[in-house]
Amino acid sequence: MYNPAKEKLFLSTLASIKTGDMRLLLVCDNAVAIGSLHANHPQNLKGATSLTSFNFGVDSFEYPSVAGYARKELNPSADQTVTIDTVQNEVEADASDIAYTGLASQVPTLATGSKCIGAVLYDEGGGTEATRIPIMYYDLFAVGKQFDGNGGNVTLQWPSEGFLKLKDSV
């Protein structure tokens, strides 16, 4: 979870995961750096306060504007759950998986061999890049689920324990 989102959570200024307008955008890596975890990689950008200040890094890009791609809204709040796990001492947020229909390849736009390596969950905020708050990065590469669209359907399946966990470190 990005630090500015944590701060907004503690200050009660972050929209509710369950009732807010949470959305997802896909992140691609240039073929030269697939899986590299360099300093500018999205999962390392903990200080981004908005999508305007969110630098995807030297070799990372939002999935290009191709057939089948658009930023996706998390499914309606009825599909979202927040659960307390007393055994693991954490709170877990979950939602229905995110589906893309007929997702075309980004290869004509990026280098051959580039893949979708992750997704950024963000609060839609006021509806501009300057007011959209990045919440977390979901690393598809780390879980072996990176992909290149090929015109088929793609579903991002959240882990069984949910897409976001907050755990007490004490």
SEKE-576445 format. One record per residue (C-alpha): x, y, z; residue number from 1; residue in three letters. Coordinates in pm, whole numbers, plus 32768, in hexadecimal, padded with zeros to 4 digits. Example, Ala and Ser with C-alpha at 12.3 -4.5 7.8 and 13.67 -1.06 7.14 Angstrom:
BEGIN
px	py	pz	resi	resn
84CE	7E3E	830C	1	ALA;
8557	7F96	82CA	2	SER;
//
This chain:
BEGIN
px	py	pz	resi	resn
8000	8000	8000	1	MET;
808D	8152	7FA0	2	TYR;
80E7	8239	80C4	3	ASN;
8003	835C	805E	4	PRO;
7EDE	8268	8053	5	ALA;
7F3B	81EB	81B1	6	LYS;
7F42	8352	822D	7	GLU;
7DEB	8399	8197	8	LYS;
7D69	825A	8238	9	LEU;
7DDC	82CE	8390	10	PHE;
7D57	842D	8356	11	LEU;
7C09	839F	82DC	12	SER;
7C2F	8454	818F	13	THR;
7C56	8320	80B1	14	LEU;
7B13	82A8	8011	15	ALA;
7A91	815F	8096	16	SER;
7B09	802A	7FDC	17	ILE;
79A2	7FB1	7FEB	18	LYS;
78E2	80EE	7F8F	19	THR;
79E8	81C6	7EE1	20	GLY;
7A34	81D1	7D6C	21	ASP;
7B5F	80E6	7D5F	22	MET;
7BF6	809E	7C08	23	ARG;
7D0F	7FD8	7B6D	24	LEU;
7E09	8027	7A5B	25	LEU;
7EFB	7F2F	79BF	26	LEU;
8074	7F62	79B3	27	VAL;
815B	7EDE	78A0	28	CYS;
82D1	7EAF	78A4	29	ASP;
83B6	7EED	777D	30	ASN;
843C	7D9F	76FA	31	ALA;
859D	7E06	775B	32	VAL;
8546	7E19	78CC	33	ALA;
8439	7D12	7906	34	ILE;
842F	7CC6	7A76	35	GLY;
8540	7DB9	7AD3	36	SER;
8503	7E56	7C24	37	LEU;
85C7	7F94	7BE9	38	HIS;
8598	80C6	7CC5	39	ALA;
8486	815B	7BEB	40	ASN;
83B2	8020	7BD8	41	HIS;
8246	806D	7C38	42	PRO;
8248	7F93	7D6F	43	GLN;
8367	8066	7DF7	44	ASN;
82BA	81B7	7DCA	45	LEU;
822F	81D6	7F27	46	LYS;
8221	8354	7F26	47	GLY;
8135	8392	7E00	48	ALA;
801C	8474	7E79	49	THR;
7F56	8469	7D31	50	SER;
7F65	83C7	7BDB	51	LEU;
8003	850A	7B5F	52	THR;
812D	84D6	7C47	53	SER;
812E	835F	7C06	54	PHE;
825D	8320	7B2A	55	ASN;
8242	81C9	7A8B	56	PHE;
83BB	81BD	7A71	57	GLY;
84B8	81A1	795E	58	VAL;
8438	805D	78CA	59	ASP;
82CF	804E	7941	60	SER;
8199	80D9	7899	61	PHE;
8020	80D2	78BE	62	GLU;
7F8D	7FCD	77D3	63	TYR;
7F65	807F	7681	64	PRO;
7E17	80ED	75F4	65	SER;
7DC4	7FB2	7531	66	VAL;
7C85	7EED	74F8	67	ALA;
7BF8	7E5D	7639	68	GLY;
7CBE	7F39	7729	69	TYR;
7C2E	8043	780C	70	ALA;
7C68	8092	7978	71	ARG;
7B76	7FB6	7A39	72	LYS;
7A99	8004	7B62	73	GLU;
7A9E	7F08	7C7B	74	LEU;
7958	7E4E	7C6F	75	ASN;
782B	7EDA	7D29	76	PRO;
7846	7EF4	7EA1	77	SER;
7765	7DC4	7ECA	78	ALA;
7886	7CF5	7E3B	79	ASP;
7989	7D8E	7F22	80	GLN;
79D0	7D06	807A	81	THR;
7A9B	7D78	81A5	82	VAL;
7AEB	7C60	8298	83	THR;
7BA1	7C52	83E5	84	ILE;
7C8D	7B28	83FC	85	ASP;
7CCC	7AFC	8571	86	THR;
7DBE	79D9	8538	87	VAL;
7EA6	7AA5	8456	88	GLN;
7E56	7BE8	8512	89	ASN;
7DFE	7CA5	83D4	90	GLU;
7CDF	7D40	8311	91	VAL;
7CAD	7CC6	81AC	92	GLU;
7BFA	7D78	808F	93	ALA;
7B7F	7CA9	7F6A	94	ASP;
7AB5	7CE2	7E2E	95	ALA;
7A48	7C20	7CFD	96	SER;
7B55	7BD8	7BFE	97	ASP;
7B87	7CDA	7AE8	98	ILE;
7B3E	7C67	7984	99	ALA;
7BB4	7CFA	783A	100	TYR;
7B02	7C84	76FF	101	THR;
7BBF	7C73	75B6	102	GLY;
7CFB	7D13	7642	103	LEU;
7DE3	7D5E	751E	104	ALA;
7F5B	7D48	752F	105	SER;
8025	7E7B	758F	106	GLN;
8147	7E02	74B3	107	VAL;
80FD	7EF3	7392	108	PRO;
8127	8010	748D	109	THR;
8243	7F85	7564	110	LEU;
836C	7EA3	751D	111	ALA;
8336	7D3C	74AF	112	THR;
8338	7C61	75E5	113	GLY;
82AD	7D67	76D2	114	SER;
81AA	7CE9	77C9	115	LYS;
80A4	7D68	78B6	116	CYS;
8159	7D42	7A01	117	ILE;
8072	7DE1	7AFE	118	GLY;
7F47	7EB6	7B58	119	ALA;
7F19	7FF1	7C26	120	VAL;
7DE3	8011	7CFF	121	LEU;
7D82	817D	7D30	122	TYR;
7C6D	8254	7DC1	123	ASP;
7BC2	8310	7CA4	124	GLU;
7BB5	8446	7D83	125	GLY;
7B41	857C	7CC9	126	GLY;
7B60	84D8	7B73	127	GLY;
7CA8	8572	7AFF	128	THR;
7E09	84E4	7B02	129	GLU;
7E61	85EA	7C09	130	ALA;
7D4E	8574	7CF7	131	THR;
7D67	83FA	7CBF	132	ARG;
7E1B	835A	7DE7	133	ILE;
7EF2	8222	7DA7	134	PRO;
7EA7	8121	7EB4	135	ILE;
7F6F	7FE9	7E61	136	MET;
8034	7F30	7D58	137	TYR;
7FD7	7DC7	7D04	138	TYR;
810F	7D1C	7C7B	139	ASP;
80A3	7C21	7B73	140	LEU;
820C	7BCC	7B20	141	PHE;
8257	7B5E	7C85	142	ALA;
8135	7A68	7C81	143	VAL;
8184	79E5	7B22	144	GLY;
804E	7A7D	7A80	145	LYS;
80E8	7B7F	7994	146	GLN;
8049	7B7A	783A	147	PHE;
8033	7C18	76E3	148	ASP;
7ED2	7C44	7660	149	GLY;
7E92	7B82	7522	150	ASN;
7D2C	7BE4	74D5	151	GLY;
7CA4	7AEA	75CF	152	GLY;
7C08	7B18	7723	153	ASN;
7CE1	7B5C	7855	154	VAL;
7C72	7B44	79BF	155	THR;
7D3C	7BD1	7ADF	156	LEU;
7CF8	7AE4	7BFB	157	GLN;
7D36	7B6C	7D57	158	TRP;
7DE5	7A8D	7E56	159	PRO;
7CF5	79BA	7F28	160	SER;
7D34	7A96	805B	161	GLU;
7CDB	7BD4	7F9D	162	GLY;
7D86	7CEA	7EDE	163	PHE;
7DEE	7DBC	800B	164	LEU;
7E4B	7D62	8171	165	LYS;
7E99	7E42	8296	166	LEU;
7F59	7D97	83A9	167	LYS;
7FC6	7E08	8500	168	ASP;
813E	7DF6	851A	169	SER;
8143	7DDF	8695	170	VAL;
//
